[in-house]
Amino acid sequence: MLLRLPTSLSEARRCLADGAVPVGGATLVWAQWQRDGFPEQAMSLRRLPRATVVDAETLGAAVLLHQVDDRVPEVLRRAAASVGTGAVRRTATVGGNIVGSALRCLLPPALVLDARATVMDGDGTYEAELAEVVAKRPLMLDIRWRRPLVSGYHKAPGEAGGPPPLVVATAVHAEEDGGRRLFTAVRDGDEAVSGSVPATADAGRVLDALEGTALGGLPGPAWDVVRREATDVLGRADA
């Protein structure tokens, strides 16, 4: 297998045109390749500057999970730190977790940050909704978001080989009209659902409104965690 390491967007497009298979740390595909055979060409974005950015509003797809630090919002940093073991986090990438993984621990945080992805195809780069990225699995270069006032992350304990543990991500954003809005996203099983409501001073009303979104269909135990996490982030936004 030839591993190609493009250093520019034009070179990355040529790799795609030549049939190179995008791969991050290969943590998700190595066992499959050993079983089914290796592709003729693979492509890593680890030398592409656009894909290795870490700052307050952007996270590159080729960034390793252990490199996600306090430059990004709390919800993303804590999510990255919760994935696998230290050895996994030193190999697995942001793009692999969001696009390639069935678990997608970083997806709920990206949703509550109201993030969009920059992706690439044969025609060039463009912005895409996260739902499109998850469904179509294009080559992702980065995610960009609005900076929240506060954010939070909860991941229930899980067992290796067991069902995906519950993930609840929350964030409060300032709105252009001077108000605030609460964003909440949950991974319950293999699916992620999200909702957002105005974050008024009455926390009880905010939670009632949140129950009227897609999150209201969650089972009771999951909804209890949502209420607790939402109450916490609303309190910190008011502090």
C-alpha positions, 0 to 999 in steps of 0.5 A: 500500500502506498501512503500519500501525504499531500501538503496542499489542497490541490495535491489532496484533490489529485490524491482523491482523483487517483483513488487514494483512500482517506485514512487518519490514524487507521485505528478503525480500518486496520483490522478490516484491511488485514482481513479483506486486503489493503487498498493500493493507495491511502491518503493521510492529511497529517501534513496538510496545514488546513487539516491540522489547525487547533484554535478557538474556533477551528479544529482540523480533521487530522488533529490527533485526539490527544492534541485537542487542548484548552484552545477549543471549547470545554465540550470538545476538549472533554469529549476528545479526552474521553475516547478510548485509551491514551494509546488510541488518543495518540493515534485516532483523529478528529475526522476519523471520530466524526466521519469514520467511527460509528460512536462519534463521541465528538459529534454531539459537541460539534452539534452544540457548537453549531459547527459546520464542516469544510469538506473536499471532493473532486471539484474543490472545497465547500461547507457542509452541515454535519448531518451531510458529513455523517450521511455521505462521509466525504473527505473532511478538512476541519470543523468551525464553530461559534464560540459559546459562552459556556459548554459542558460534556457528560459521558456515562461509564461504558464497558469495552465491547458493550453498547455505546455509552450515553453522551450529553453535550451542552452549550449556551451561545450569545445571540445577535439580538442580545439573548442567549440560546441553549444547545443540547445534543445526545448520543443514545445508542448509535443515534445522535439527536439535538435541539436548541431553545432560548436560554431565558432566566427561568431555567424551569421554562427552558427545560420544559421548552427543551422537552418539546424538541427532538430530545423529548423522545429520549427514555427517562434515564437519558432525559434525567441526565439531559435535565441535570447537564442543561441546568448546570450549564445554564447556571454557569452561564448566569454566574 
